[in-house]
Amino acid sequence: MKISFSKYLFSIWGIWALISAFPLNAYGQNPHLSFITKKANVGENIQVALVYKHNAESDVFFPNKTSYFSPFELKGFVFFPTHTKDSISVDSVIYTLRTFDVDKIQTFKLPVWVLEDGDSTTFWSNTDSLFLSELVPDSSLRNRAVVSSVDFIKKKDNTMLSIGLLVFFGVLLLLGLMALIFQNKIKKQVLLYRFQEKQKVYNKRFLILMKSELDPSTLEEFLGLWRNQMKWMEKKPFDSLSSVEIEKISGQKIGLAIREIETSLFGGQNSDRIPLALQILYSYSKERFRERRLAYKNQLKKIY
């Protein structure tokens, strides 16, 4: 990744501006995120700064996986040295992103993980906005008369063409009637298929990761995948809950499995119990899916 010298200096200035925006003797607030430039073009590299002020004794981890950066693509990042004064530390990073989403306003936030006493807590930053430049203004597309430069020769009606059109519209009418008669059944089957398909994608990705080397990067993806799937099924913020909070919802066995993985991930302690912990999380998610699918199916029966 290439960053021009002027942009790099501007990025460093942006980081120190964010740091100085908060008193150094205060900590505990959520991380602060800010786009270095507030306006950009589609596909252009964009820099965003993330700053977190915290107790100097805490271990802080910033995200570096693409799954956390939607709708943006992560192109690179630069971590800055920790700045500590009076037992208060400031950690900061500049990410280089780009987006091909054409929405005029892009909103974005990121998590930061803090490890204390063997347990991790997720803190979310503020939400900042990026404005995308219009390459072709709407005014250029309005009130434009379309003028044809081709002289068309008017032909007489063709009998075979008329018959073909009649058959075509007849078939469309028949299909429309069938869809109208069976629309509720079709809707129910489509919704059940989408529900099942989301779980299939999750199962496939989880099993692929199980065959991979269980390094910190893979473990982080495991946890993110599992938390997001549980959030979708349970309609609860599993992606931001601590292991203690998840244990209250899902039971002690699940809480212990998560702490086993987080200890290895954030504490650097290798454990031969990691495969078992992953299997416990996977089995639990499959069991909950079966229960949720049955409940969802019964719900659809009442609606359709």
URNORKA-V740974 format. One line per field, one symbol per residue. psi: psi as a letter, one per 40 degrees, with the letter a starting at -180 (. if undefined). A space follows every 10 residues. Layout:
psi->???
This chain:
psi->hhhidddddd ddddddddde eihdehieii ihhhhdhehi iheihhhhhh hhhihdeihh hiifiddeeh eihhdiihhi ihhhhfehih iiihihiiie hehdhhiiii ihhhhhfehi hhhiiihiih hhihdhidde eifhhhhheh hihhiihhdd dddddddddd dddddddddd dedddddddd dddddddddd dddddddddd eihgiddddd dddddddddd dddefigdee iiddddddde iddddddddd ddddddefhi heeddddddd dddddddddd dddddddddd ddd.
